[in-house]
Each structure stands twice: as structure tokens, then as C-alpha cells.
């Protein structure tokens, strides 16, 4: 691989980063605060490409004792594989496959700060899946007991035929992903796995993370939803 080809590989990687960061594609791999670092990195790589292509090169530069120009290792081609995968395969966001395989992972503890009562409302209150689980495990679920709650997430299942409204959280990137899920009861017609739904219902008293039974919601209604641009919490 010549220096010119190496420069084009660097430029290709910069273009991939910009394409991901200037759209929503990067949200499949990293958290939203990574947008501008990715943009800056892409611009720097494109600038480096221009410098590599345009800078003057002395005739003797890159030649060995036999007059042959030095070559960049062919393994540099491996650097374009991730970019090709993104353009061709466009891997989806993490979903049911990961959540079902991490079902037995420890559930994140409730935050140290006091969990305040839910706001007064004549209709259902929107609550994040992880927050619902925290509330179920604090003060015997007093903050959600008897309240109409709406949970939004994707559908995952287990080997017993149960289904769950599920969300995945990432701190930095997809490699540190963790899953939170709430079992849906009294609604046997499970939606399609990995589809997004809004489940309205009430907490099943006595269910909580780490208890004898998984956190559960007794469904009143289940409505389909479009997947959000950022599927992670």
C-alpha cells in the first residue's frame, strides 16, 4: 500500500465518522454526548488526508538503498473493515438478544437521592423502565402503588413464555450496556420480539428487583410505538 492509498484509507474513516455523527447512526454505538467528539475526529482525519496527499515529497524520500519506495504494511487495509461494515451491513441497535442473555445480571441499585412521589395526574404517568424498578424496590413500592403507569420500551421474552417491556442503558458505548426489564402480566398476546410498545398498567404489588418475583406490571393496554432515534437510556 502506497502513502497515497494510506491517505485515502484515513480519509475514508474520517468520512464514516462524519456520516455517523451528523446523522443518528452513531447512537447505535455510543451515547449522545459523543456526537461532537466524533465530528471533530472526522474533520481531523479528513484534514490529515488532505495534508498527506498535498504535501510535497522529496524525490529521495521513501526510497531504500536499491531505489525502491517504502510501502505501508498491507495490514493497514484492516482499518477500513469497520467502516465497510457500517456502510454495507448497518448493524442495528442492541435489543432483545442482549437483554435476554443478561437477564440474570445484577440490577442497578436505586439512586442515593430521595425518590420523590410521582406527579399528580388524571391519566397514566410516563416512567422509565429502570426508574419503575427502582421505585418498586423502595419503601415497598409506595410511590407507584395504585398509580397508572406507562412504560415504553422494546419487547423481550424468556424461555417460560413471559414477555417484558425492556430498555438498555449505556454509560459510554455499547460495550458497557446493561438491560432493565419489567414483566408484563394479564396480556397474553405478546407483541413481536424487538418491537417497541407503550405498556399502560399498574405495578404488581410485591414484585421488585432482587425479590422472589421479577418486577411486574399488570397491563391495561399495550400500544405499538416507533423506535426512538436514541434507543438507549
C-alpha positions as a Markdown table, in Angstrom:
| # | Residue | x | y | z |
|---|---|---|---|---|
| 1 | Unk | 0.0 | 0.0 | 0.0 |
| 2 | Unk | 1.5 | 3.4 | -1.0 |
| 3 | Unk | 1.3 | 6.5 | 1.0 |
| 4 | Unk | -1.4 | 7.8 | -1.3 |
| 5 | Unk | -3.6 | 4.8 | -0.6 |
| 6 | Unk | -2.9 | 5.1 | 3.1 |
| 7 | Unk | -4.2 | 8.7 | 3.0 |
| 8 | Unk | -7.3 | 7.6 | 1.2 |
| 9 | Unk | -7.9 | 4.9 | 3.9 |
| 10 | Unk | -7.6 | 7.6 | 6.6 |
| 11 | Unk | -10.0 | 9.8 | 4.6 |
| 12 | Unk | -12.5 | 7.0 | 4.3 |
| 13 | Unk | -12.5 | 6.5 | 8.1 |
| 14 | Unk | -13.0 | 10.2 | 8.6 |
| 15 | Unk | -15.9 | 10.3 | 6.2 |
| 16 | Unk | -17.5 | 7.3 | 8.0 |
| 17 | Unk | -17.3 | 9.1 | 11.4 |
| 18 | Unk | -18.8 | 12.3 | 9.9 |
| 19 | Unk | -21.6 | 10.3 | 8.3 |
| 20 | Unk | -22.5 | 8.6 | 11.6 |
| 21 | Unk | -22.1 | 11.7 | 13.7 |
| 22 | Unk | -24.1 | 14.1 | 11.5 |
| 23 | Unk | -27.0 | 11.7 | 11.4 |
| 24 | Unk | -28.4 | 9.3 | 14.1 |
| 25 | Unk | -26.2 | 6.4 | 13.2 |
| 26 | Unk | -23.7 | 7.0 | 16.0 |
| 27 | Unk | -26.4 | 6.4 | 18.6 |
| 28 | Unk | -26.3 | 2.7 | 17.9 |
| 29 | Unk | -22.8 | 2.5 | 19.3 |
| 30 | Unk | -22.2 | 5.4 | 21.7 |
| 31 | Unk | -24.1 | 7.7 | 24.0 |
| 32 | Unk | -25.4 | 11.0 | 22.6 |
| 33 | Unk | -22.7 | 13.2 | 24.2 |
| 34 | Unk | -20.1 | 11.6 | 21.9 |
| 35 | Unk | -21.6 | 13.4 | 18.8 |
| 36 | Unk | -19.2 | 16.4 | 18.7 |
| 37 | Unk | -16.0 | 14.4 | 19.6 |
| 38 | Unk | -16.8 | 12.2 | 16.7 |
| 39 | Unk | -17.4 | 15.2 | 14.4 |
| 40 | Unk | -14.1 | 16.7 | 15.4 |
| 41 | Unk | -12.3 | 13.4 | 14.9 |
| 42 | Unk | -13.8 | 13.0 | 11.4 |
| 43 | Unk | -12.7 | 16.5 | 10.5 |
| 44 | Unk | -9.2 | 16.0 | 11.8 |
| 45 | Unk | -8.9 | 12.7 | 9.8 |
| 46 | Unk | -10.1 | 14.4 | 6.6 |
| 47 | Unk | -7.6 | 17.3 | 7.2 |
| 48 | Unk | -4.8 | 14.8 | 7.7 |
| 49 | Unk | -5.8 | 13.1 | 4.5 |
| 50 | Unk | -5.5 | 16.4 | 2.6 |
| 51 | Unk | -2.2 | 17.1 | 4.1 |
| 52 | Unk | -0.8 | 13.6 | 3.2 |
| 53 | Unk | -2.0 | 14.0 | -0.4 |
| 54 | Unk | -0.9 | 17.6 | -1.0 |
| 55 | Unk | 2.4 | 17.9 | 0.9 |
| 56 | Unk | 5.5 | 17.9 | -1.3 |
| 57 | Unk | 7.6 | 14.9 | -1.2 |
| 58 | Unk | 11.4 | 14.9 | -2.0 |
| 59 | Unk | 12.3 | 12.5 | -4.7 |
| 60 | Unk | 14.7 | 10.6 | -2.4 |
| 61 | Unk | 12.1 | 10.3 | 0.4 |
| 62 | Unk | 10.7 | 6.8 | 0.9 |
| 63 | Unk | 13.5 | 5.1 | -1.1 |
| 64 | Unk | 15.8 | 2.4 | 0.2 |
| 65 | Unk | 19.4 | 1.6 | -1.0 |
| 66 | Unk | 18.0 | -0.1 | -4.1 |
| 67 | Unk | 15.8 | 2.8 | -5.2 |
| 68 | Unk | 12.6 | 1.2 | -4.2 |
| 69 | Unk | 9.9 | 3.3 | -2.4 |
| 70 | Unk | 8.9 | 2.2 | 1.1 |
| 71 | Unk | 5.4 | 0.6 | 1.3 |
| 72 | Unk | 2.8 | 0.9 | 4.1 |
| 73 | Unk | 2.0 | -2.6 | 5.5 |
| 74 | Unk | -0.9 | -4.2 | 3.8 |
| 75 | Unk | -2.5 | -4.9 | 7.2 |
| 76 | Unk | -3.5 | -1.2 | 7.1 |
| 77 | Unk | -6.4 | -2.4 | 4.9 |
| 78 | Unk | -7.9 | -3.9 | 8.1 |
| 79 | Unk | -8.6 | -0.4 | 9.3 |
| 80 | Unk | -11.3 | 0.0 | 6.7 |
| 81 | Unk | -13.3 | -3.1 | 7.7 |
| 82 | Unk | -15.3 | -1.4 | 10.5 |
| 83 | Unk | -16.3 | 1.4 | 8.0 |
| 84 | Unk | -17.3 | -1.1 | 5.3 |
| 85 | Unk | -19.5 | -3.0 | 7.8 |
| 86 | Unk | -21.2 | 0.3 | 8.8 |
| 87 | Unk | -21.9 | 1.2 | 5.2 |
| 88 | Unk | -22.9 | -2.3 | 4.0 |
| 89 | Unk | -24.5 | -4.1 | 7.0 |
| 90 | Unk | -25.6 | -1.2 | 9.1 |
| 91 | Unk | -25.8 | -3.1 | 12.4 |
| 92 | Unk | -28.9 | -2.4 | 14.4 |
| 93 | Unk | -29.0 | -1.1 | 18.0 |
| 94 | Unk | -28.7 | -3.6 | 20.8 |
| 95 | Unk | -32.0 | -5.2 | 21.6 |
| 96 | Unk | -33.8 | -8.3 | 22.8 |
| 97 | Unk | -30.9 | -10.6 | 22.1 |
| 98 | Unk | -28.6 | -8.9 | 24.6 |
| 99 | Unk | -31.3 | -8.2 | 27.1 |
| 100 | Unk | -32.3 | -11.9 | 27.3 |
| 101 | Unk | -28.8 | -13.0 | 27.8 |
| 102 | Unk | -28.2 | -10.5 | 30.6 |
| 103 | Unk | -31.4 | -11.2 | 32.4 |
| 104 | Unk | -29.5 | -12.6 | 35.4 |
| 105 | Unk | -27.1 | -9.6 | 35.7 |
| 106 | Unk | -27.3 | -7.6 | 38.9 |
| 107 | Unk | -29.9 | -4.8 | 38.7 |
| 108 | Unk | -28.5 | -1.3 | 39.3 |
| 109 | Unk | -29.4 | -0.1 | 42.8 |
| 110 | Unk | -31.7 | 2.9 | 43.3 |
| 111 | Unk | -30.0 | 6.2 | 43.4 |
| 112 | Unk | -28.9 | 7.6 | 46.7 |
| 113 | Unk | -31.1 | 10.7 | 46.3 |
| 114 | Unk | -34.6 | 10.5 | 47.7 |
| 115 | Unk | -37.1 | 9.2 | 45.2 |
| 116 | Unk | -39.9 | 11.8 | 45.1 |
| 117 | Unk | -43.6 | 10.9 | 44.6 |
| 118 | Unk | -44.9 | 10.8 | 41.1 |
| 119 | Unk | -46.7 | 14.0 | 39.9 |
| 120 | Unk | -50.5 | 14.2 | 40.3 |
| 121 | Unk | -52.2 | 13.2 | 37.1 |
| 122 | Unk | -55.7 | 12.2 | 35.8 |
| 123 | Unk | -54.1 | 9.8 | 33.3 |
| 124 | Unk | -51.1 | 7.5 | 33.2 |
| 125 | Unk | -47.7 | 8.9 | 34.2 |
| 126 | Unk | -44.7 | 8.1 | 31.9 |
| 127 | Unk | -41.9 | 6.4 | 33.9 |
| 128 | Unk | -38.6 | 5.0 | 32.6 |
| 129 | Unk | -38.3 | 1.2 | 33.0 |
| 130 | Unk | -35.3 | 1.4 | 35.3 |
| 131 | Unk | -37.0 | 4.1 | 37.4 |
| 132 | Unk | -40.1 | 1.9 | 37.7 |
| 133 | Unk | -37.9 | -0.9 | 39.0 |
| 134 | Unk | -36.2 | 1.4 | 41.5 |
| 135 | Unk | -39.5 | 2.6 | 42.8 |
| 136 | Unk | -40.8 | -0.9 | 43.2 |
| 137 | Unk | -37.8 | -1.7 | 45.4 |
| 138 | Unk | -38.0 | 1.4 | 47.6 |
| 139 | Unk | -40.4 | 1.9 | 50.5 |
| 140 | Unk | -42.4 | -1.2 | 49.5 |
| 141 | Unk | -43.3 | 0.5 | 46.2 |
| 142 | Unk | -45.3 | 3.2 | 47.9 |
| 143 | Unk | -44.5 | 5.8 | 45.2 |
| 144 | Unk | -46.1 | 3.7 | 42.4 |
| 145 | Unk | -48.7 | 1.6 | 44.3 |
| 146 | Unk | -52.1 | 2.1 | 42.8 |
| 147 | Unk | -50.9 | 4.5 | 40.1 |
| 148 | Unk | -51.5 | 4.2 | 36.4 |
| 149 | Unk | -48.0 | 4.0 | 34.8 |
| 150 | Unk | -46.9 | 4.0 | 31.2 |
| 151 | Unk | -43.7 | 2.2 | 30.3 |
| 152 | Unk | -42.1 | 2.5 | 26.9 |
| 153 | Unk | -39.5 | 0.1 | 25.5 |
| 154 | Unk | -38.9 | -2.9 | 23.3 |
| 155 | Unk | -40.2 | -6.4 | 23.7 |
| 156 | Unk | -38.0 | -9.2 | 25.0 |
| 157 | Unk | -39.0 | -12.7 | 26.2 |
| 158 | Unk | -37.8 | -15.6 | 28.3 |
| 159 | Unk | -37.9 | -19.4 | 28.0 |
| 160 | Unk | -41.1 | -19.6 | 30.1 |
| 161 | Unk | -43.1 | -17.7 | 27.5 |
| 162 | Unk | -43.2 | -14.4 | 29.5 |
| 163 | Unk | -42.6 | -11.1 | 27.8 |
| 164 | Unk | -41.1 | -7.9 | 29.0 |
| 165 | Unk | -41.0 | -4.2 | 28.3 |
| 166 | Unk | -37.3 | -3.6 | 28.1 |
| 167 | Unk | -34.7 | -0.8 | 27.9 |
| 168 | Unk | -30.9 | -0.8 | 27.5 |
| 169 | Unk | -28.7 | 1.8 | 29.2 |
| 170 | Unk | -25.1 | 2.7 | 28.2 |
| 171 | Unk | -22.7 | 4.9 | 30.1 |
| 172 | Unk | -20.3 | 5.5 | 27.2 |
| 173 | Unk | -20.7 | 2.9 | 24.4 |
| 174 | Unk | -22.5 | -0.3 | 23.6 |
| 175 | Unk | -19.7 | -2.4 | 25.2 |
| 176 | Unk | -20.9 | -1.4 | 28.7 |
| 177 | Unk | -24.6 | -1.9 | 28.0 |
| 178 | Unk | -27.0 | -3.1 | 30.8 |
| 179 | Unk | -30.6 | -4.1 | 30.5 |
| 180 | Unk | -33.7 | -3.3 | 32.6 |
| 181 | Unk | -36.9 | -5.1 | 32.0 |
| 182 | Unk | -40.4 | -5.4 | 33.6 |
| 183 | Unk | -42.6 | -8.4 | 33.1 |
| 184 | Unk | -46.0 | -7.7 | 31.6 |
| 185 | Unk | -48.9 | -9.6 | 33.1 |
| 186 | Unk | -52.5 | -10.1 | 32.1 |
| 187 | Unk | -51.7 | -9.6 | 28.4 |
| 188 | Unk | -51.0 | -12.9 | 26.8 |
| 189 | Unk | -50.9 | -11.8 | 23.2 |
| 190 | Unk | -47.3 | -10.8 | 23.2 |
| 191 | Unk | -46.2 | -8.3 | 20.6 |
| 192 | Unk | -43.4 | -9.2 | 18.2 |
| 193 | Unk | -40.0 | -9.5 | 19.8 |
| 194 | Unk | -37.9 | -6.4 | 19.4 |
| 195 | Unk | -40.9 | -4.3 | 18.5 |
| 196 | Unk | -41.5 | -1.1 | 20.5 |
| 197 | Unk | -44.5 | -0.7 | 22.7 |
| 198 | Unk | -46.1 | 1.5 | 25.4 |
| 199 | Unk | -47.5 | -0.5 | 28.2 |
| 200 | Unk | -50.0 | 1.2 | 30.5 |
| 201 | Unk | -50.9 | -0.5 | 33.7 |
| 202 | Unk | -50.3 | -0.8 | 37.4 |
| 203 | Unk | -47.4 | -2.2 | 39.5 |
| 204 | Unk | -48.0 | -5.8 | 40.7 |
| 205 | Unk | -47.6 | -5.3 | 44.4 |
| 206 | Unk | -44.8 | -7.4 | 46.0 |
| 207 | Unk | -42.7 | -7.7 | 42.8 |
| 208 | Unk | -39.3 | -5.9 | 42.9 |
| 209 | Unk | -35.8 | -6.3 | 41.7 |
| 210 | Unk | -33.9 | -9.0 | 43.6 |
| 211 | Unk | -37.1 | -10.3 | 45.2 |
| 212 | Unk | -38.8 | -13.6 | 44.9 |
| 213 | Unk | -40.5 | -12.4 | 41.7 |
| 214 | Unk | -39.4 | -10.0 | 39.0 |
| 215 | Unk | -40.7 | -6.5 | 38.8 |
| 216 | Unk | -44.1 | -6.8 | 37.0 |
| 217 | Unk | -46.8 | -4.5 | 35.6 |
| 218 | Unk | -50.4 | -5.6 | 35.2 |
| 219 | Unk | -51.2 | -4.3 | 31.7 |
| 220 | Unk | -54.3 | -2.3 | 31.0 |
| 221 | Unk | -53.3 | -1.5 | 27.4 |
| 222 | Unk | -50.4 | -2.1 | 25.0 |
| 223 | Unk | -49.9 | 0.2 | 22.1 |
| 224 | Unk | -47.2 | 0.0 | 19.3 |
| 225 | Unk | -44.6 | 2.7 | 19.1 |
| 226 | Unk | -41.9 | 3.7 | 16.7 |
| 227 | Unk | -38.4 | 3.1 | 17.9 |
| 228 | Unk | -36.8 | 6.4 | 19.0 |
| 229 | Unk | -33.7 | 7.7 | 17.3 |
| 230 | Unk | -31.8 | 7.0 | 20.5 |
| 231 | Unk | -32.9 | 3.6 | 21.8 |
| 232 | Unk | -30.6 | 3.7 | 24.8 |
| 233 | Unk | -31.2 | 5.3 | 28.2 |
